[in-house]
Amino acid sequence: DYPVPSWLTNSEGTMNVAVVGNSGVGKSLLINKMRRLKPGAAEWAPTGVKETTLRPMMYTFPGIDKVRLWDLPGAGTPGFPKENYLRDMGLRHFDSVLIVTANRFTSTEVMLREELERYTVP
C-alpha cells in the first residue's frame, strides 16, 4: 500500500483517469484525440517519438472540468522503472486507468494490468 501522490490530491468530486503504457506508444496523442484538439491548440499535450512526458500532467475535457485525464510518464524507462511505477504514479488511487499499447502487450503492460486488477482499479 502507498499514499496518494501529492499531485493527485484535491480530487473530491472529480473523475480521474490515468493514461499509462510504455514510452512512445501514443498516450499524449490519444489524450489530444479524446479531447478533440487540433495540433497547435493551447491545451495540446506535447507529443514526440521519444520520451516526452516527464511528469504527470492533468488535462480536462473542454468545458468538462470534473473529468480529468492524467498523462503519465512512460512505464519501464530508466527514470520510471516498472518495479516502482504503480506506487510512484499512484495508480491504485485513480477512478480508472487506460493502458495504451502499440502492437502487443509487453511484460510491463501485463504487470500493470495484473497490479490494477489486484487493487480492483478498472
LINNORMO-V549588 format. One record per residue. N is the residue number from 0. PHI is phi in whole degrees, 0 to 359 (999 if undefined). PSI is psi in whole degrees, -180 to 180 (NA if undefined). OMEGA is omega in radians with two decimals (NA if undefined). Layout:
((N/PHI/PSI/OMEGA) (N/PHI/PSI/OMEGA))
This chain:
((0/999/150/-3.07) (1/209/157/-3.05) (2/284/165/3.04) (3/291/131/3.11) (4/299/149/-3.10) (5/301/-31/-3.11) (6/281/-7/-3.14) (7/253/5/3.12) (8/287/172/3.14) (9/60/45/-3.10) (10/252/9/3.12) (11/301/130/3.11) (12/82/9/3.11) (13/238/161/3.01) (14/253/120/-3.10) (15/251/120/-3.10) (16/242/120/3.09) (17/273/139/3.05) (18/246/112/-3.01) (19/233/168/3.10) (20/153/-178/3.12) (21/293/162/3.09) (22/295/137/3.04) (23/83/11/-3.10) (24/270/-6/3.09) (25/104/25/-3.14) (26/298/-48/-3.11) (27/294/-40/3.11) (28/297/-41/3.09) (29/300/-44/3.11) (30/301/-44/3.11) (31/298/-44/-3.13) (32/293/-41/3.11) (33/298/-32/-3.14) (34/269/3/3.10) (35/56/44/3.13) (36/263/151/3.08) (37/261/148/3.09) (38/307/137/-3.14) (39/94/-11/3.09) (40/297/148/-3.10) (41/302/-32/-3.08) (42/268/6/-3.08) (43/298/129/3.05) (44/283/126/-3.12) (45/302/139/-3.14) (46/234/160/3.11) (47/186/168/-3.12) (48/275/-14/3.05) (49/243/178/-3.09) (50/307/113/-3.06) (51/249/-43/-3.12) (52/273/112/-3.06) (53/253/-5/3.05) (54/208/156/-3.14) (55/301/132/-3.14) (56/235/132/-3.12) (57/258/135/3.09) (58/228/140/3.07) (59/254/161/3.00) (60/286/141/3.12) (61/305/121/3.11) (62/82/-1/-3.13) (63/230/82/-3.07) (64/288/-16/-3.08) (65/279/-14/3.09) (66/252/118/-3.07) (67/242/126/3.04) (68/262/130/3.14) (69/252/116/3.08) (70/273/108/-3.08) (71/259/151/3.11) (72/303/156/3.13) (73/299/137/3.14) (74/280/148/3.04) (75/81/17/3.07) (76/264/167/3.11) (77/303/-36/3.13) (78/283/-22/-3.09) (79/221/71/-3.09) (80/299/144/-3.06) (81/297/-28/-3.11) (82/296/-31/-3.11) (83/250/-3/-2.97) (84/299/-48/-3.10) (85/302/-45/3.13) (86/291/-50/-3.05) (87/295/-33/3.13) (88/269/-5/3.08) (89/64/33/-3.01) (90/301/-30/-3.11) (91/289/-10/-3.12) (92/263/2/3.12) (93/272/154/3.08) (94/288/-32/3.13) (95/202/156/3.13) (96/226/129/3.03) (97/259/123/3.06) (98/263/117/-3.14) (99/262/134/-3.12) (100/224/162/3.08) (101/240/118/3.08) (102/75/-59/-3.07) (103/208/161/3.09) (104/285/133/3.08) (105/265/175/3.11) (106/298/-33/3.11) (107/295/-46/-3.12) (108/291/-35/3.07) (109/296/-44/3.11) (110/299/-43/3.10) (111/301/-48/-3.13) (112/300/-45/-3.13) (113/298/-43/3.13) (114/293/-41/3.11) (115/296/-40/3.09) (116/296/-38/3.12) (117/300/-36/3.13) (118/264/9/-3.13) (119/51/46/3.05) (120/262/119/-3.13) (121/289/NA/NA))
